[in-house]
Amino acid sequence: MGVEEKALGQRLQKARQRAGLTQQELCQKAGLSYSTLAKIERGAIRAPSVFTVAAIAAATEVPLDTLLDVKKAEPMAKKTSKSGIKFVYFDLNGTLVRSYEKAFTKLSSLTGLPVDTIEAFYWRYDDDVCDGKMSMADFNRAMGQHLGMDDFDWGKFYLSAVEPVEGMAELVDWAAKNYEIGLFSNTMPKLIDGLSAQRKITLSRFSKVIDSSVVKMLKYGPEIFEYAQEEAGCAPESILLVDDDKLAVVNADKLGWQICRFNPYDAEASIKKVKAHLEL
């Protein structure tokens, strides 16, 4: 099994998982046989046809160049900050966007239930959905029964309530021009793609996306941070985590990462802190 074939197989598998597709579902969408796809993901097929990879790219909505790992020329080399940072991970909810309060308030208005009751029920299941222990369909069913709403779809409420944190899009754009950056989030399936489709985040800015619903790990233990560190390809002291969650920054600090606690309700001051960490 060649190194290049194995790497391609891993990229295709990640694309399928990010799209929330089983192997059988991808085969149906891309017009492939199950055995062919299984062999490609294992790296057992040498140089699969570009037409086959293109079919997978279309079915998973991932650019063909990304799957083929075609390197685009960079206008300039990435830099290292004065404090030694080479790679920046940005959290999503509470750092790049805010949504929960508005979504819970809207649901309270629609159902007449207290906001606190709705919020408590939501958080009861959130972790299990974010790391794949509970399917989105099962969560929507449980939440719908609690709210007395048929055909409930949390994703729609979430995406309609999301508000980008002021100033963060500009900060991400600046950071991406100077550093390698990644997105690192506890999130439910397909919500990152939904935010990208609505242009509330620019997914192409991030060279790495650590999505709990894809990697099946939460940001509450060392395993996902070790995985993210490996994906960044940097020494721990060269990675900066920008995150509003206290436990997340503690876990990052334990591994030797640099950290910046973000406050979405004082974004201006928080952005200044991030820029201070990234001073060139």
C-alpha positions in Angstrom: 0.0 0.0 0.0 1.6 3.3 -1.1 1.8 6.3 1.1 0.1 8.5 -1.5 -2.8 6.1 -2.0 -3.3 5.8 1.8 -3.2 9.6 2.2 -5.8 10.1 -0.6 -8.0 7.4 1.0 -7.9 9.2 4.3 -8.8 12.5 2.7 -11.8 10.9 0.9 -12.9 9.2 4.1 -12.8 12.5 6.0 -14.7 14.2 3.3 -17.4 11.5 3.4 -17.6 11.8 7.2 -17.8 15.6 7.2 -20.7 15.3 4.7 -22.4 12.9 7.2 -22.6 10.1 4.7 -22.1 6.3 5.2 -20.1 4.4 2.6 -23.3 3.1 1.1 -24.9 6.5 0.9 -21.8 8.0 -0.8 -21.8 5.1 -3.3 -25.4 5.9 -4.2 -24.7 9.6 -4.7 -21.4 9.2 -6.6 -22.5 6.2 -8.6 -19.7 3.9 -7.3 -19.7 0.3 -6.2 -19.2 -0.3 -2.4 -16.1 -2.5 -3.0 -14.5 0.3 -5.1 -15.1 2.9 -2.4 -14.0 0.7 0.4 -10.7 -0.1 -1.4 -10.1 3.6 -2.2 -10.6 4.6 1.5 -8.2 1.8 2.5 -5.6 3.0 0.0 -5.7 -0.3 -1.8 -6.3 1.1 -5.3 -3.3 2.7 -6.9 -4.1 6.0 -8.6 -7.9 5.9 -8.7 -9.4 7.6 -11.7 -9.7 11.4 -11.4 -13.3 11.0 -12.6 -14.0 8.7 -9.6 -12.5 11.3 -7.2 -14.4 14.1 -9.0 -17.7 12.1 -8.4 -16.8 11.8 -4.7 -16.0 15.5 -4.6 -19.3 16.4 -6.1 -21.2 14.1 -3.7 -19.4 15.4 -0.6 -19.4 19.1 -1.8 -15.6 19.3 -1.3 -13.4 20.9 -4.0 -11.6 18.4 -6.2 -8.3 20.2 -5.6 -8.8 19.6 -1.8 -9.3 15.9 -2.3 -6.4 15.6 -4.6 -4.3 17.7 -2.3 -3.3 20.1 -5.1 -1.1 22.7 -3.5 -1.8 26.3 -4.5 0.9 28.8 -4.5 0.9 31.0 -1.4 1.5 34.7 -2.0 3.9 34.8 1.0 5.4 32.4 3.5 3.5 32.0 6.7 5.0 33.8 9.7 5.9 33.2 13.3 4.9 35.7 16.0 7.3 37.2 18.5 5.9 34.8 21.0 6.7 31.8 18.8 3.1 31.1 17.4 2.9 29.4 14.0 -0.6 28.0 14.1 -3.9 29.5 15.5 -7.0 27.5 16.4 -10.2 29.5 16.6 -13.2 28.2 18.6 -16.6 28.6 16.9 -19.5 29.1 19.3 -18.8 31.9 21.7 -15.8 33.1 19.7 -16.6 33.4 16.0 -20.4 33.4 16.4 -23.1 33.8 19.0 -26.5 32.0 18.7 -27.9 30.1 21.7 -29.6 32.9 23.6 -31.5 34.1 20.6 -32.5 30.6 19.5 -33.8 29.7 23.0 -35.7 33.0 23.3 -37.3 32.4 19.9 -38.4 28.9 20.9 -39.8 30.2 24.2 -41.9 32.7 22.3 -43.2 30.0 20.0 -44.0 27.5 22.7 -44.7 29.5 25.8 -42.2 27.4 27.7 -39.7 29.3 30.0 -36.3 29.9 28.4 -34.5 28.2 31.3 -36.5 25.0 30.8 -35.7 24.9 27.1 -32.1 25.6 27.7 -31.7 22.9 30.4 -33.3 20.3 28.1 -31.0 21.3 25.3 -27.8 21.0 27.3 -28.9 17.7 28.7 -28.2 16.2 25.2 -25.8 18.6 23.6 -22.6 16.7 24.3 -24.0 13.4 23.1 -25.0 14.9 19.8 -21.7 16.8 19.4 -19.6 13.6 19.7 -21.9 11.3 17.8 -23.3 9.3 20.6 -26.8 10.6 19.7 -28.0 11.2 16.2 -29.3 14.6 15.1 -32.6 12.9 14.2 -33.0 11.4 17.7 -32.1 14.8 19.2 -34.6 16.6 17.1 -37.3 14.1 18.0 -36.6 14.4 21.7 -36.4 18.2 21.6 -39.6 18.3 19.5 -41.5 16.2 22.0 -40.3 18.4 24.8 -41.4 21.5 23.0 -44.6 20.1 21.6 -43.4 20.9 18.0 -43.8 18.5 15.1 -40.9 18.1 12.6 -38.6 20.1 14.9 -35.2 20.9 13.3 -32.6 22.4 15.7 -30.2 23.1 12.8 -32.7 25.6 11.3 -33.2 27.4 14.6 -29.4 27.5 15.2 -28.6 28.8 11.7 -31.4 31.4 11.8 -30.1 32.7 15.2 -26.4 32.8 14.5 -24.8 36.2 14.6 -21.1 36.6 13.8 -19.1 38.2 16.6 -18.3 41.7 15.4 -14.8 42.1 14.2 -13.9 38.4 14.1 -14.3 37.9 10.4 -11.7 40.7 9.8 -9.4 39.1 12.5 -9.6 35.7 10.9 -8.8 37.2 7.4 -5.8 38.9 8.8 -4.6 35.8 10.7 -5.0 33.6 7.7 -2.7 35.8 5.7 0.0 35.6 8.2 -0.4 32.2 9.9 -1.8 28.7 9.4 -5.2 28.7 11.1 -7.8 26.1 12.1 -11.3 25.8 13.4 -11.7 23.8 16.6 -15.3 23.3 17.9 -17.7 21.2 19.8 -20.6 21.3 17.3 -23.5 19.2 16.0 -23.3 17.5 12.6 -23.3 19.7 9.5 -23.7 23.0 11.4 -20.2 24.2 10.3 -21.2 23.6 6.7 -24.4 25.4 7.2 -22.6 28.4 8.6 -20.3 28.4 5.6 -23.2 28.1 3.2 -24.8 31.2 4.8 -21.4 33.0 4.6 -21.4 33.5 8.3 -17.9 32.0 8.4 -15.4 31.6 5.6 -14.5 27.9 5.8 -11.8 28.2 3.1 -9.7 30.3 5.5 -9.1 27.4 7.7 -6.4 24.8 6.8 -7.7 22.4 9.5 -11.2 21.9 10.8 -11.5 19.9 14.1 -15.2 19.2 14.3 -16.3 17.1 17.4 -19.1 15.5 15.4 -16.6 14.2 12.9 -13.8 13.1 15.1 -16.2 11.8 17.8 -14.4 13.5 20.6 -15.3 16.5 22.8 -13.0 19.4 24.0 -13.2 18.1 27.5 -10.3 15.7 27.5 -6.7 15.6 26.2 -7.3 13.2 23.3 -8.9 15.8 21.0 -6.2 18.3 21.8 -3.5 15.8 21.0 -5.3 15.1 17.7 -5.6 18.8 16.9 -1.9 19.3 17.7 -1.0 16.5 15.3 -3.1 18.0 12.6 -1.5 21.4 13.1 2.0 19.8 12.7 3.6 22.2 15.2 5.2 22.0 18.6 2.6 22.7 21.3 4.2 26.0 22.3 3.8 27.2 18.7 0.0 26.8 18.8 -2.5 29.4 20.0 -6.0 28.6 21.1 -8.6 31.4 21.0 -11.6 30.1 22.9 -14.3 31.4 25.3 -14.6 28.1 27.2 -12.5 27.9 30.4 -12.1 24.1 30.3 -10.9 24.3 26.7 -8.2 26.8 27.5 -7.2 24.7 30.5 -6.8 21.6 28.5 -4.8 23.5 25.9 -2.6 25.0 28.6 -1.9 21.5 30.0 -0.4 20.4 26.7 1.8 23.5 26.5 -0.2 25.5 24.0 -0.5 29.3 24.2 -4.0 30.4 25.1 -6.2 33.4 24.8 -9.5 33.4 26.6 -12.1 35.2 24.4 -15.1 37.2 25.7 -17.7 37.6 22.9 -19.5 40.3 25.0 -16.4 42.4 24.9 -15.1 41.4 21.5 -13.1 44.5 20.9 -10.9 44.0 24.0 -10.6 40.2 23.2 -9.5 40.9 19.6 -6.8 43.3 20.9 -5.6 40.4 23.2 -5.4 38.0 20.2 -3.5 40.6 18.1 -1.1 41.0 21.0 -0.4 37.3 21.0 0.1 37.4 17.2 2.4 40.5 17.1 5.0 40.0 14.4 
